[in-house]
Amino acid sequence: MCRPGQSNRGDASPFPLPFSKATAIRGLVAASLLTALLSLACAHAEPTAPPAPNPDGDIIYEPGNMPVILLAPHDGTLIPDGSPLRPTNAGRDVNTSKLARELAEALEYRDATGAKRRPYVVINQLHRKVMEPNRSWEDNLDSEWLNDDGGKAGGPVPRATRAFEDYHACADHAVKEVQAAFGTGFLVDLHGLGSSRSADMYGYLLRPSHLADPKDHDAATSDDALAEAIRQRSTLKTAAARKGDAAAAIAGLVRGPESLASLMNAALEANREAPRPAVPSAQFPNPKASSTPDHDQIYFNGAYDIAAHSSYRVGTAVDAVQIETLATARNTEKQRQVFAEAMAEALRNFLELHYGLDIRGK
Ligand SMILES: [Zn+2]
């Protein structure tokens, strides 16, 4: 299991504080000092010790100390001997674990004290036919499991069960640490699209009907309607809450120039790299509009990973996105580097604009 290990953060109480003033004043001073100390503690937070590795080594967990968490659930290749398989046509999301690592490296920075800051990374190494992290365990069990001779099997091997639990325990641990240290943060669930696709897809658990009129696919929904959907049922509830009643600003989180996909393209442009068509974005706000690439194919709006580990759940303040990348983001080392550098810059801007979080360093 992904056990929290020994924390260097939050264990040391900021009290007792030495005061010699009157009790009434002391309370106020203590409150403001506590605030200052807490923000200091956040600014200088050390990473917690790595969790105990799971016994089979199927899940990689790299602890972090900045408010960003990267998941790569679908790039696994390991198939334990004799493991029954889920008969799925879905293949590996090739090179997304490398992409997660390169994005982590691009996000790395030194803070004002010179300490290195890195995002959290969780990678599943089991093949998704052995264990599907991005569906609930009930959905995993409901699959029709087959032995390698094609005969029906009872279900996943215990190692797959352990890996599923470890993967989600690690993601949960990272989210809780980020939330405790920074108040909020952002989780990126990295995936890969098949070769028939021509646009990246950003999923926040919003349905196409939240972005476009189901009766007229070329008509975008109103900002008010989209803002309400984002507030009620998306993985961006924290960012939305920070914008109060500003419906246009909330809708802009997913389809404005300050949406993650649009900031990604701005960063690519600044780096003199080719733009990446992306849905939803300011350019293609509406997945089903006739002018949107792949409008006649399914829009992937995210699944279990971001539902389980984001503000979609009551009590979690970390927001999230599922990014489905075209192969042009990850086939070659050069492509991964271009994508990672631009996405790191997009995330720095997105976190600053919508959460007031600084992950830029000096
Ligand atoms: Zn995937």
Residues whose N, C-alpha, C, O or C-beta is under 5 A from the ligand:
A	BS01	ZN	H74 D93 H191 G192
